[in-house]
Amino acid sequence: MSAGLGNALRQIESVEIVDDDQRAFRDQILDFCASHPDALYRTCLEGHLTGSAAVVDPGRRAALILHHVKLD
């Protein structure tokens, strides 16, 4: 696993989960990354993680992850 993917996974794992839908979505992302070591790269044909900003509330209790519907 690359250092970048490891860092991304730590960030995803650290998000406070508030309901079952969030938990299921987080677990889906983690499962995807576990089976795709190239999950950070566009060469991953099934999809990849992207990000250009971190959106976090001032109390650092919530973060935003944007899902690109075009990959559905």
FIVEX-102492 format. One record per residue (C-alpha): residue in three letters; z, x, y. Coordinates in steps of 0.05 Angstrom, whole numbers, padded with zeros to 5 digits, always signed. Each point is the difference from the previous one (the first is absolute). Last residue first. Layout:
% FIVEX-102492
ALAZXY...
This chain:
% FIVEX-102492
ASP-00210-00443+00093LEU-00019+00063+00038LYS-00027-00038+00060VAL+00070-00029+00009HIS+00025+00066+00029HIS+00076-00003-00008LEU+00040+00025+00060ILE+00070+00027-00013LEU+00050-00014+00054ALA+00071+00028+00000ALA+00069-00030+00003ARG+00072+00023+00008ARG-00012+00059+00046GLY+00044-00032+00053PRO-00056+00006+00051ASP-00049-00035-00047VAL-00051+00043-00035VAL-00076+00002+00007ALA-00027+00066-00025ALA-00071+00014+00021SER-00068+00020-00028GLY+00007-00020-00072THR-00041-00005-00062LEU+00017-00004-00074HIS-00060-00001-00046GLY-00045-00047-00038GLU-00032-00007-00070LEU-00050+00055+00016CYS+00051+00054+00016THR-00048+00046+00037ARG+00027-00031+00064TYR+00063+00042-00011LEU+00074-00015+00002ALA+00002-00032-00069ASP-00029+00063-00032PRO+00056+00004-00051HIS-00019-00071-00022SER+00044-00028-00056ALA+00066+00011+00035CYS-00031-00020+00067PHE-00021-00068-00027ASP+00069-00011-00031LEU+00033+00016+00066ILE-00045-00047+00038GLN+00011-00056-00049ASP+00075+00012+00003ARG-00001-00007+00075PHE-00039-00065-00005ALA+00048-00028-00052ARG+00061+00020+00041GLN-00030-00030+00063ASP-00013-00065-00036ASP+00071+00001-00030ASP+00034+00003+00067VAL+00032+00046+00051ILE-00020+00069-00024GLU+00026+00058+00043VAL-00054+00053+00003SER+00022+00065-00032GLU-00047-00004-00060ILE-00061-00004+00045GLN+00022+00061+00040ARG+00015+00039-00063LEU-00068-00020-00028ALA-00036+00024+00063ASN+00037+00067-00004GLY-00019+00009-00073LEU-00072-00017+00017GLY-00002+00053+00054ALA+00034+00052-00044SER-00053-00011-00053MET+00018-00027-00068
